[in-house]
Amino acid sequence: MKLLIVIVNYKVTDLTLDCMRSLAPEIEHLPDARVGLCENGTGPDDVKRLADAIKANGWDRWTDFVSVTPNRGFTGGNNVVLKPAMESGNPPEYVILLNADTVVLPGAMQSLVKFMDANPKIGIAGSRLEQRDGTPFVSAFRYHTIANEFDRGLRLGFVSKLLRPWSLTPPPPNEPCEAQWVAGASIIIRREVFQAIGLLDEGYYTYFDDIDFCMQARKAGWPTWYLPESRVIHLVGATTQISDPKKGAGKRRPRYWYQARTRFFVKNYGVIYSALADLAFLSGYALWRLRRLVQRRPDTDPKNMLLDTWLNSVFVSGPRLKDVENPAIPKQAA
């Protein structure tokens, strides 16, 4: 198989159908390509809706549909499709992980495949993610570090300028370029990367998994690039609403977001560095909260962010590398 495009649906069935409609013309121009669609624990009604739509639209010619329950998060849901594909007698040369809350613009998937064909030493490439009006999101990033964790909390202009070389979110590039990591909403991965580092780390559940995957690939000798020619509309945060600027403002972030952040730091940097990163954000954010009160600025941050960061830091949760709790699975009684 040349290409496998993996889509995971959870509570965004209408958006998943829109994504499939936008993808259909691309598939016609991608020989030997298939779509693996996983319904990830939304419920039987959504399983039926998706199955019926696949048959009614003729998408069953190039779509393999599977449903699982309970919800396994972004990593587990993708691995439901990836694992049998990679273990088959005809594993895909490339895999594209495509969020259900995306709309594929013409040529976006073809551009990714052509870019990888022309650059055999590149392991991962990410699309330019846009709003509906074409405004780009930042989708090519630098790794999380102590410096940009402090900056993320403090939000003070002259400090941000001083720390600009380490900024987590540099301006979106206009030309193809190497990136430390790219957003996992539309990302192509070479088969050899999976062979070198394995599938997605299900210990993350959701969030920080794309950062970790790109970092592990780089360690194995497979760099990540950003390809602005591949344009994809991303309805940010439609599933979790964490990143949605309207629905997410002031809303408390779920515990799994903080747990995923801690897992990323402990796994990739060790306990001491993780503790320093926690201190950097906590001190910077505490200063920002004080300055916000003095300057009477509106409070648009997630509720209890300072407390939740502390409660899920290595100082409270401990130094051991832990899996993120799956909120769809009730905690077992002690």
N, C-alpha and C positions, 0 to 999 in steps of 0.2 A: 504494500500500500504506500502511495506517495504521501498522503496527508490525512490526518485525523483531526477534526475540529470537535472539541469537547465543550458542551454547554451544560450547566447545572441549574435547574430550576428550584427555587424555594420561595413560595409566596408571591411570585411575580409572573404568573402564568400568562397574563395578557402581554407583558413585555417580552416574555420568551417567544411568544407567537410572532410578535413584531420583529424580533431578532431573526427568527427563522425565515420570515418573509424577505428580509433584507439580504439574508445569506443565500437564498435560492439562486439568484442570478450569478453569484460568484461561483457556486458549485458547478454550474454549467460550463464554466471556463477553467475548471481545475480537474483535469483528468486523474482518475484513480484517487478521488477524494471521498471521504465519508464523514458524516456527523454522528457523534455519539452524544445522545441527550439523556441526562439522568434527572428524573423527578425525585427530589431529595427530601421526601418526608412531608410534603405539604398536605396530602390527603388523597383519598380515592377519587373524589370528584375531579381534582386537577389531573390525576393520572388519566382518567377517561377523556377529559377535554383535550389533553395533549395527544393521546393516542388517536382520537377521532380526527383531530386537525392534521396529523401526519398523514393519515390515510386519505382524507378528503382532498388535500392539496397535492398529493402525489409525492410527498417528501419521503415516503417509505422506500423509494428507489435508492436513496442515498443516506437514509437515517436509520440508526439502530437505537431503539428506545428501551430504557430500563428504569425501573422505579425501586426505591429502597425506603425503609422506615426503621427507626426514626431518622430525623435529619442528621447527617454526618458532617455538616460544615462544608466549607469550600474545599478543603483538602481531601476529606473522605469522599465527598461526592464526586470529585474529579477522578480520584483513584478507583472508584467503582468502574469507570469506563477505561481508565488507563491500564490497570493491571491485566485484564484479559487480553487487551490489544497488544501489550508488550510481550506477553507470554505466548502469543499466537505464532503460527508458522509464517505469517506475513506481517510483521510489525511495521508500523508506519515510519517512513523516513523522517517526517516532521509531525509534531503535534502543535495545534493552536488551542490554547485555553482562551475561551471567549465568554465573558460574562453574559448572563441572560439579560441584563439591563443595558444592552448596547444595540446600536443600529449600525450595521456595516455599510459604509459608503462604497460606491463603485470602485473596484480595483484594489480594495484594502487587503484582502486575503491573498490575491495574486501577487501584490507587491512584496508581501512578506516571504512568500515562497521563492520568488525570483531573486530576492536579496540573499536568502540563505544558499540558494544554488550557486550564486556568484561569489560567495564568501565562505568556503568550507571550513575555515578555522574559527568562525563565530558560532557560538553555541545557542545563544538566545537573542531574540530581537523583539522590541515592543513597538506598538503602534502609537501614533499621535492620537490622544483622546481629546474630544471636543465637546463643548456644549452644542445645543441645537443651532445656535446662531454662528457656529464656526469658531468661537473663542476657544483657544486651547487650554486644557488643564495642564498643570505640571505632571508629567508622567515619566520623566527621566530624572532620577534622583541620585544623591550621594548617600552613603551609609549613615546610619545613626551613630553619633559619637558623643563624647562628653561635651564637646564644644557646642554642637548644635542642639543638644538637649537643654543646655543652659539658655541658649538663644531662644529655643522654642518656648521656654517658660517665661523669660524676662521680657521679650518684645520691646526692646529699647533701641531706637533708631541707630545711634552712634555705635552701640555694641554690635548690632547686626551688621553694620558696615565693616567693623573690624573683623568679624567672624565670617564674612562673606565667602572666603575660600573654602570654608567648611560647611557652608549652608546646606541644609537638607534638600532644599527646593530651589535649584538654580533656574534661571529663566528658560522657557521651552526653546530648544534649538530649532533652527530652520533647516538644517542640513543633517544627514545621517552622521551619527557620532557614537563613540563608545560612552556607556553610562555604567555607573556602579550597580544600579538596579533599575528596573522598569516596572510600572504598575501591571499587575497580573490580569487586568480586565481584557486585554487583547495582546497575547504574547505567543510567539512561535518558539518551539524548543526542538533542537535536533535530537534524534534518537540516541546518539552516542552520549548525550548529557545524562539521560535517564540510565543508560548502562553504566555510567561512571559514578553517579551519586544516588541512584534510586528514584523512587516516585516522590510525590509531595509528602512532607513530614506531617502526618496526621496528629502529631502532638500539638500542633498549632490550632486546629479546628478552623478558625477564620482570623485573618489579619496577621501581618508580619511574615506570612508564609512565602510571599513573593520576594521579599527582601532576603530571607534566608536561602531560598532556592537559588537566586542569582549569586549570592555569596558562595554557596557550596560549589556551584558550577565554576566560578572564577578560580577557586582553590584547586579544582580539578583540571584547570587549563582551558576552560571554555568561557571566553569573555561575553559580555552582554552589550548589545547596541540598541540605539533608538532610531526608528525609521519614520520620519514625519510624513513621507509619501503615503504611508498606510494610515488612512484617516478613519476613525471610528467614533461615532457619537456615544458618549457614556452618560447615562442618567445616574449620576453619582449617588451611592447610598440608598438606592431604591429598595433593596432587600432589608438591610439593617437600619437604615436611616441615620447611621452614625455620621456620615459625611455630608448628608443633605443639609445645605445651609439654612433651609426654611424649617424642615421637620426636626433637624438635629440640634438647633440652637437652644441651649438651656436644658436639653434632655440629658439625663444621666447616662453615661456610657456603661454598657454591660461589663460585668466582671471579666468576661473572656478577652476583651480588648486589652485590659491591663495585664492579665496573665500572659497573653501572647507577647506583649512587649518584654516582660521579664524573661520569658523563655528565650526570646531572641538574644538578649544581652548575655544571659548566663551561658547559653549554648555556644555562642560565637566569640565572646570576649572573656569569659570567666567571671568568678564571683566578685573579685576586687574591683575590676573595671565596672561591673554592673552596679555595685554599690556607689561608686563615684558618679556614674551616670544618673542614678536615682537622686543623689545629693544635688547634682548640678540642676536637674529639672526642678526639684522641690524648692531649692533656694531661689532660683530664678522666678518660679511661678509665684512663690510667696511674696516676693518683692513686687511683681506685677499686680497681684491682688491688692496690695497696700496702695500702690500708685493709682490703681483704678478707682479706689474709694476716695482718695484725696482729690483726684481730678474729676470725680463724679461721672465717670464713663459708664455707658450701659454694660450690663453683664450678659454677655452672649456665650460664655463658656459652659461646657457641660457641668451639671450640678455635682458638687462634692468631688471635683477633680483632684484637689489637693489631698483630701483624705483618702480617696480611692487609690491614688498613686502610692501613697504611703503604705496602705494596707496590703497592696500587692507587690511592694518592693522586696528586695532580698532581705531587708532588715526585719520584716515581719513574716514574710512567707518562707524564709529560710534559703540557704545556699544551694539546695539540691535542685537539679534540673527536673522540672515537673511538666506533665502534660496539662494542657488547657482543659478545663472542665467543659463537657458538652452539656449545654443547658437543656437539651432535649431528653437527656437521660437523668432521671431523679437520682440524687445522691443516696448511696446505700447507708442504711442506719449502721452506726458504729457498733 
